[in-house]
Amino acid sequence: MKASRHQHGFTLIEMMITVAVLTLVMGTVVAYISRLQRVYKTQETSVDSADESRMFLDNIERELHQSGYPSKNMYTKGLLLLTPPENNTVVAYGLVSISKWNIYFEGDFDNDGVVEDIRYTLLDNNGAIATGASTCPCTLQRTLKTKIAGAPGTTITDADVLNANLATAALNNVINSGDGAGNALTITGTTGFAGGSTSNNVLYASYKTPMIFTGYDNAGNVSTNVAQIRSIEIAVNLLTNYSDTQTNMRPPLTMRTTVKLNNF
């Protein structure tokens, strides 16, 4: 029998159209998957930043609760080698000093019977101790050192804060550095948008002014007098590492806690 003359295949034009449609569909799918991956990465980074800041607040809250123990009230002056008693290495003074960028306190933080000093200090984006001429994003540096005899606050020096053997970064990408009067350090960099770019210092202006460390007395009033401070508010605003795919901004994250000082 002869083959049917009515059998047909795809023409070249039909094949080209099919390939073009499939290419368009695949391109759309790939672009959508890529966008989802970027969104996922942004959200994952935000969660990581939230976990990091929550861990920082939990740690400093625990340390502040332990500060001042054993306190000088547990000893009589006759049993101490130095006068005043807070200069002795076996006495934890508690809160030593507090300022907008620095907090210093003493305690037995690992329950080994040895008093340690802890200092949290703001470092600028060049890794130096922050000054009025510094810029952010900044880092909160934690310095730990066994107490030495002498006036409280003299164990940890600025050089110790910059010593990698004594200090570690407690929290990165901090952008708030306020002084309580609306002043704060400049935030470096710019963020690009479709119509141009905007300074990060302007873009995140509302996030940079809160104070990091604020002390309160028994009446709830802001105080810088260490002897009167009974609670401390710690506020941190951070920038995440990756930009949001829709806004191009690095999403800011706000975390805060208030710690009541237990030992006096």
Secondary structure as UniProt FT lines:
FT   TURN            5..6
FT   HELIX           12..66
FT   HELIX           72..74
FT   HELIX           77..79
FT   HELIX           85..87
FT   TURN            89..90
FT   STRAND          95..99
FT   TURN            100..101
FT   STRAND          102..107
FT   TURN            109..110
FT   STRAND          116..123
FT   TURN            125..126
FT   TURN            132..133
FT   STRAND          135..136
FT   STRAND          138..146
FT   TURN            152..153
FT   HELIX           158..161
FT   TURN            164..166
FT   STRAND          167..174
FT   STRAND          186..187
FT   STRAND          190..193
FT   TURN            194..195
FT   STRAND          196..199
FT   HELIX           200..203
FT   HELIX           205..208
FT   STRAND          213..216
FT   TURN            218..219
FT   TURN            226..228
FT   STRAND          231..239
FT   TURN            245..247
FT   STRAND          252..260
//
